[in-house]
């Protein structure tokens, strides 16, 4: 599996988790129609399936995904809610992405 494909899977999983969760949030907290919750739940199921296409084991994939989730959450908040990340948000996200790289893409000997 290429790194580019793996990163794409992380991005897709993140969009599904955050997007699905956001739709459920809108349904419950903002009083949107039930269809928001149903679509959100379906998208959250997709989020559960997408990481299974990663080549690493469950623990490694989900540990690394946590770093991607942090970055994507900040970007979602900026793009959807209009809350721009500050320099400390960016520093923290950068450290997390460094961790993603180490966890997922550092060569290991068997």
PyMOL commands that set and color helices and strands:
alter all, ss='L'
color gray80, all
select helices_A, chain A and resi 3-29+34-53+58-79+87-105
alter helices_A, ss='H'
color red, helices_A
deselect
rebuild
show_as cartoon
